[in-house]
Amino acid sequence: MPNIELLKKKVFTLSGEEEFNKLALDVFRFQFENNQIYRQYVQCLNRKEDSVKHYSEIPFLPIEFFKSFKVVSGAVDEAWVFSSSGTTGIATSKHYVKELALYEKSFLTSFVQFFGRPEKYVILGLLPSYLERKGSSLVYMVQKLIDLSAYSESGFYLDEYKKLQTLLKRLKEQNIPVILFGVSFALMEMAEQFPVNFPELIIMETGGMKGRRKELVREELHSLLKKAFGVEKIYSEYGMTELLSQAYSKGNGIYQAPPWMKILIRDVNDPFCFLNENKTGGVNVIDLANLYSCSFIETQDLGKKRSNGFFEILGRFDHSDVRGCNLLVV
């Protein structure tokens, strides 16, 4: 059985498809042996551990299992429990995290890959729906980025739109780089009431309306935000409670994942059949950083793969919960 400490060392040093496949198979074997829920699910599919030769053959655990079961690999005396937002009356997912250091390594390594060191930015969080509850993995991530920022102006804003507007105007005048993480409905409210012409601002849209406002198609939402803030594009983050890694879009809803994360698109009528590029289907995620839980997740998102590992998120299956990060209808 693969050694967990050796697996952790390999996750963030992957290079190429062959290394990814080998590590994915090692992680699959580790989790099959150590994750009771996952093992039972694989066995119910009549899949044999030694019959899996490629990561596309690995069974993906439906994300709904996180609502009803403690999905852990090994003895996890969790350091933290992250929970999904969900809506009133809907069961929420729980992710039992054994090592917060592993989560931090994942999101920091990914952030640096896409944006550089967090020290050079003012990091701002406009995340009221997340701050108003406990257990948000997104808030944990943004708080860590705030802590690493070299600027005292970094911090969270609940609904202090006027105060945030004043700060953004000052930061623009001082030519200081800024990343604003914002949930969609809060960004819209600020755009309508307290717009700021700040072309250099990086707006990181992190989620839908959360029941606060009418859902908008991505193009309409981003168009309104671009006009209000004077920016050429809106950035987005794709992550979820059940994972330890994130993908990022630098505009037009086209995402790229870090090397240890991969997206596969399944046929909506046959969940064990995967589609080629530019075909719409269900999104399956491989997150090799998610070692102590399950690295192979079948989500309820709809998407399509593009060339060179890029992908789009196009919405959700009918009757799915409105939850997670950046789940807009398009």
C-alpha positions as CSV (number, residue, x, y, z in Angstrom):
1,M,0.0,0.0,0.0
2,P,1.4,3.5,-0.9
3,N,2.9,5.5,2.0
4,I,0.8,8.6,2.8
5,E,3.9,10.8,3.6
6,L,5.5,9.9,0.3
7,L,2.2,10.7,-1.6
8,K,2.1,14.1,0.1
9,K,5.6,14.9,-1.1
10,K,4.7,14.0,-4.7
11,V,1.4,15.9,-5.1
12,F,2.9,19.4,-5.6
13,T,5.9,18.3,-7.7
14,L,4.0,16.6,-10.5
15,S,5.2,17.0,-14.1
16,G,3.3,15.6,-17.0
17,E,0.5,13.2,-17.7
18,E,2.5,10.0,-16.9
19,E,3.4,11.2,-13.4
20,F,-0.2,12.4,-12.8
21,N,-1.5,9.0,-13.8
22,K,1.0,7.1,-11.6
23,L,0.2,9.2,-8.5
24,A,-3.6,9.1,-9.1
25,L,-3.4,5.3,-9.2
26,D,-1.3,5.3,-5.9
27,V,-3.8,7.6,-4.3
28,F,-6.7,5.5,-5.5
29,R,-5.1,2.4,-3.9
30,F,-4.5,4.2,-0.7
31,Q,-8.0,5.5,-0.4
32,F,-9.6,2.2,-1.5
33,E,-7.8,0.5,1.4
34,N,-8.3,3.3,4.0
35,N,-11.7,4.9,3.2
36,Q,-14.5,2.6,4.2
37,I,-17.3,4.6,2.4
38,Y,-15.3,4.9,-0.8
39,R,-14.3,1.2,-0.7
40,Q,-17.9,0.1,-0.2
41,Y,-19.0,2.3,-3.1
42,V,-16.3,0.9,-5.4
43,Q,-17.2,-2.7,-4.4
44,C,-20.9,-2.0,-5.1
45,L,-19.8,-1.1,-8.7
46,N,-18.1,-4.6,-8.8
47,R,-14.8,-2.9,-9.6
48,K,-11.6,-4.6,-8.6
49,E,-8.8,-2.5,-7.2
50,D,-6.2,-4.2,-9.4
51,S,-8.3,-3.8,-12.6
52,V,-7.8,0.0,-12.6
53,K,-4.8,0.9,-14.9
54,H,-5.6,4.6,-15.7
55,Y,-7.0,7.5,-13.8
56,S,-10.0,7.6,-16.2
57,E,-11.0,4.1,-14.9
58,I,-11.0,5.1,-11.2
59,P,-14.6,5.2,-9.8
60,F,-15.7,8.7,-8.8
61,L,-17.7,9.1,-5.5
62,P,-20.9,11.1,-6.0
63,I,-20.6,14.3,-4.0
64,E,-23.9,13.7,-2.2
65,F,-22.1,11.2,0.0
66,F,-20.5,14.1,1.9
67,K,-24.0,15.0,3.2
68,S,-24.7,11.7,4.8
69,F,-21.3,10.1,5.6
70,K,-18.0,11.0,7.1
71,V,-15.8,10.5,4.0
72,V,-12.3,10.1,5.4
73,S,-9.3,8.0,4.5
74,G,-7.7,6.5,7.6
75,A,-8.1,7.6,11.2
76,V,-8.9,11.3,10.9
77,D,-9.1,13.2,14.2
78,E,-10.0,16.3,12.2
79,A,-8.3,19.6,12.8
80,W,-11.2,21.3,11.1
81,V,-14.6,20.6,9.6
82,F,-15.6,22.6,6.6
83,S,-19.2,22.7,5.6
84,S,-21.1,23.8,2.5
85,S,-23.4,26.8,2.4
86,G,-26.6,25.1,1.1
87,T,-30.0,26.6,1.6
88,T,-32.5,26.5,4.5
89,G,-33.8,22.9,4.9
90,I,-31.2,21.3,2.8
91,A,-28.5,19.0,4.3
92,T,-25.0,20.4,4.0
93,S,-21.9,18.6,3.0
94,K,-19.1,18.2,5.6
95,H,-15.4,17.8,4.8
96,Y,-13.3,16.5,7.7
97,V,-9.8,17.9,7.3
98,K,-7.0,16.1,9.0
99,E,-4.2,18.5,8.2
100,L,-5.0,22.2,7.6
101,A,-1.3,22.5,6.5
102,L,-2.2,20.3,3.4
103,Y,-5.1,22.6,2.5
104,E,-2.9,25.7,2.9
105,K,-0.1,24.1,0.8
106,S,-2.6,23.4,-1.9
107,F,-4.3,26.8,-2.2
108,L,-1.1,28.8,-1.6
109,T,0.8,26.9,-4.3
110,S,-2.1,27.3,-6.7
111,F,-2.5,31.0,-5.9
112,V,1.2,31.7,-6.5
113,Q,1.1,29.7,-9.8
114,F,-1.7,31.9,-11.2
115,F,-1.2,35.3,-9.5
116,G,2.2,35.4,-7.8
117,R,2.9,35.9,-4.1
118,P,0.0,37.2,-2.0
119,E,2.3,39.6,-0.2
120,K,2.3,41.9,-3.2
121,Y,-1.5,42.4,-3.1
122,V,-4.0,44.1,-0.9
123,I,-6.4,41.2,-0.4
124,L,-10.0,42.1,0.2
125,G,-13.0,39.8,1.0
126,L,-16.6,40.8,0.2
127,L,-18.1,37.5,1.4
128,P,-21.2,38.2,3.6
129,S,-23.0,34.9,3.0
130,Y,-19.8,33.0,4.0
131,L,-18.8,35.2,6.9
132,E,-22.3,34.8,8.5
133,R,-21.8,31.1,9.1
134,K,-19.1,28.8,10.4
135,G,-17.0,26.3,8.6
136,S,-16.4,28.1,5.2
137,S,-13.3,26.8,3.5
138,L,-13.4,29.9,1.2
139,V,-13.2,32.2,4.2
140,Y,-10.3,30.2,5.7
141,M,-8.4,30.5,2.4
142,V,-9.1,34.3,2.0
143,Q,-8.1,34.9,5.7
144,K,-4.8,33.1,5.1
145,L,-4.2,35.3,2.0
146,I,-5.0,38.4,4.0
147,D,-2.6,37.3,6.8
148,L,0.1,36.9,4.2
149,S,-0.5,40.3,2.5
150,A,2.1,42.9,3.2
151,Y,-0.6,45.6,3.4
152,S,-2.5,46.6,6.5
153,E,-5.5,47.5,4.4
154,S,-6.2,43.8,3.6
155,G,-9.3,42.4,5.3
156,F,-13.0,41.4,5.1
157,Y,-16.0,43.6,4.5
158,L,-19.4,42.3,5.5
159,D,-21.7,44.9,4.0
160,E,-19.6,48.1,4.4
161,Y,-19.9,49.1,0.7
162,K,-19.2,52.8,1.2
163,K,-16.1,52.1,3.3
164,L,-14.9,49.6,0.7
165,Q,-15.5,52.1,-2.1
166,T,-13.5,54.8,-0.3
167,L,-10.6,52.3,0.2
168,L,-10.6,51.2,-3.4
169,K,-10.4,54.8,-4.6
170,R,-7.4,55.4,-2.4
171,L,-5.6,52.2,-3.4
172,K,-6.2,53.1,-7.1
173,E,-4.6,56.5,-6.5
174,Q,-1.7,54.9,-4.8
175,N,-1.3,52.4,-7.6
176,I,-1.4,49.4,-5.3
177,P,-2.4,46.0,-6.7
178,V,-5.7,44.7,-5.3
179,I,-7.6,41.4,-5.4
180,L,-11.2,41.6,-4.3
181,F,-12.8,38.2,-3.5
182,G,-16.6,38.7,-3.7
183,V,-19.7,36.6,-3.7
184,S,-21.9,37.6,-6.7
185,F,-24.9,39.2,-4.9
186,A,-22.6,41.4,-2.8
187,L,-20.5,42.5,-5.9
188,M,-23.8,43.4,-7.6
189,E,-25.0,45.4,-4.7
190,M,-21.8,47.3,-4.5
191,A,-21.8,47.8,-8.3
192,E,-25.2,49.3,-8.2
193,Q,-24.7,51.5,-5.1
194,F,-21.0,52.3,-4.9
195,P,-19.3,51.8,-8.3
196,V,-15.5,52.5,-8.6
197,N,-13.7,53.0,-11.8
198,F,-10.6,50.9,-11.1
199,P,-9.3,49.2,-14.3
200,E,-6.4,47.5,-12.6
201,L,-8.6,45.8,-9.9
202,I,-8.7,42.0,-10.0
203,I,-12.3,41.1,-9.1
204,M,-12.5,37.4,-8.1
205,E,-16.1,36.3,-8.3
206,T,-16.6,33.3,-6.0
207,G,-20.3,32.3,-6.1
208,G,-23.9,32.8,-7.1
209,M,-26.6,34.9,-5.6
210,K,-27.2,32.5,-2.6
211,G,-30.9,33.2,-2.7
212,R,-30.4,36.9,-2.1
213,R,-31.1,38.0,-5.7
214,K,-32.3,36.6,-9.0
215,E,-29.6,34.4,-10.6
216,L,-28.0,35.9,-13.7
217,V,-26.3,34.2,-16.6
218,R,-22.5,34.6,-16.3
219,E,-22.2,36.9,-19.3
220,E,-24.8,39.3,-17.9
221,L,-23.3,39.4,-14.4
222,H,-19.8,39.9,-15.6
223,S,-20.9,42.6,-18.1
224,L,-22.6,44.6,-15.3
225,L,-19.5,44.2,-13.0
226,K,-17.1,45.2,-15.7
227,K,-19.1,48.4,-16.4
228,A,-19.4,49.3,-12.7
229,F,-15.7,48.8,-11.9
230,G,-14.2,49.8,-15.3
231,V,-12.3,46.5,-15.7
232,E,-11.7,44.5,-18.9
233,K,-12.5,41.1,-17.4
234,I,-13.8,39.4,-14.3
235,Y,-11.8,36.6,-12.7
236,S,-13.5,33.6,-11.1
237,E,-12.6,30.8,-8.7
238,Y,-13.9,27.2,-9.0
239,G,-13.7,25.2,-5.8
240,M,-16.0,23.5,-3.3
241,T,-16.2,22.4,0.3
242,E,-15.4,18.7,-0.6
243,L,-12.1,19.6,-2.2
244,L,-8.8,21.0,-1.1
245,S,-7.8,22.7,-4.4
246,Q,-9.2,25.4,-6.7
247,A,-9.1,26.2,-10.4
248,Y,-9.1,29.8,-11.6
249,S,-10.5,31.8,-14.5
250,K,-8.7,34.9,-15.7
251,G,-11.7,35.9,-17.8
252,N,-14.6,34.6,-20.0
253,G,-15.3,31.8,-17.7
254,I,-12.4,29.6,-18.9
255,Y,-10.8,27.8,-16.0
256,Q,-7.4,26.2,-15.6
257,A,-6.5,23.8,-12.8
258,P,-3.2,23.3,-11.0
259,P,-1.1,20.3,-12.0
260,W,-2.5,18.0,-9.2
261,M,-6.1,18.7,-10.2
262,K,-7.9,17.4,-13.3
263,I,-11.4,17.8,-14.8
264,L,-13.1,15.0,-16.6
265,I,-16.5,15.4,-18.3
266,R,-19.0,12.4,-18.0
267,D,-21.9,11.6,-20.2
268,V,-25.2,12.8,-18.5
269,N,-26.8,9.5,-19.4
270,D,-23.9,7.2,-18.6
271,P,-21.8,8.4,-15.7
272,F,-19.1,5.8,-16.5
273,C,-18.5,7.2,-20.0
274,F,-16.3,10.3,-20.5
275,L,-16.7,12.8,-23.3
276,N,-14.2,14.4,-25.6
277,E,-13.4,18.1,-25.7
278,N,-16.2,20.7,-26.3
279,K,-18.9,18.2,-25.3
280,T,-21.2,19.2,-22.4
281,G,-21.7,16.8,-19.5
282,G,-21.3,16.3,-15.8
283,V,-18.1,17.5,-14.1
284,N,-15.8,14.9,-12.4
285,V,-12.9,16.3,-10.4
286,I,-9.6,14.6,-9.4
287,D,-8.0,16.5,-6.6
288,L,-4.8,14.6,-5.5
289,A,-4.3,17.0,-2.6
290,N,-7.5,15.6,-1.0
291,L,-5.6,12.6,0.4
292,Y,-7.3,12.1,3.7
293,S,-10.8,12.3,2.2
294,C,-11.6,11.3,-1.4
295,S,-9.7,12.6,-4.4
296,F,-12.2,11.4,-7.0
297,I,-15.5,13.3,-6.9
298,E,-18.5,13.2,-9.2
299,T,-20.0,16.7,-8.9
300,Q,-23.5,18.0,-9.8
301,D,-22.0,20.7,-12.1
302,L,-22.3,20.8,-15.8
303,G,-19.3,21.7,-17.9
304,K,-17.1,21.0,-20.9
305,K,-13.4,20.5,-21.5
306,R,-11.5,22.7,-23.9
307,S,-8.0,22.2,-25.3
308,N,-4.8,22.3,-23.2
309,G,-6.6,21.3,-20.0
310,F,-8.8,24.3,-19.8
311,F,-12.5,23.9,-19.0
312,E,-15.8,25.7,-18.5
313,I,-18.5,25.5,-15.9
314,L,-21.9,25.8,-17.5
315,G,-24.3,25.5,-14.5
316,R,-25.8,22.6,-12.5
317,F,-28.0,19.6,-13.0
318,D,-31.7,20.2,-12.5
319,H,-32.9,20.1,-8.9
320,S,-29.3,20.3,-7.5
321,D,-28.6,22.4,-4.5
322,V,-27.5,26.0,-5.0
323,R,-24.1,25.7,-3.3
324,G,-20.4,25.9,-3.6
325,C,-18.2,28.4,-5.4
326,N,-19.0,30.1,-8.7
327,L,-22.1,28.0,-9.6
328,L,-23.8,30.3,-12.0
329,V,-26.4,29.4,-14.6
330,V,-25.1,30.1,-18.1
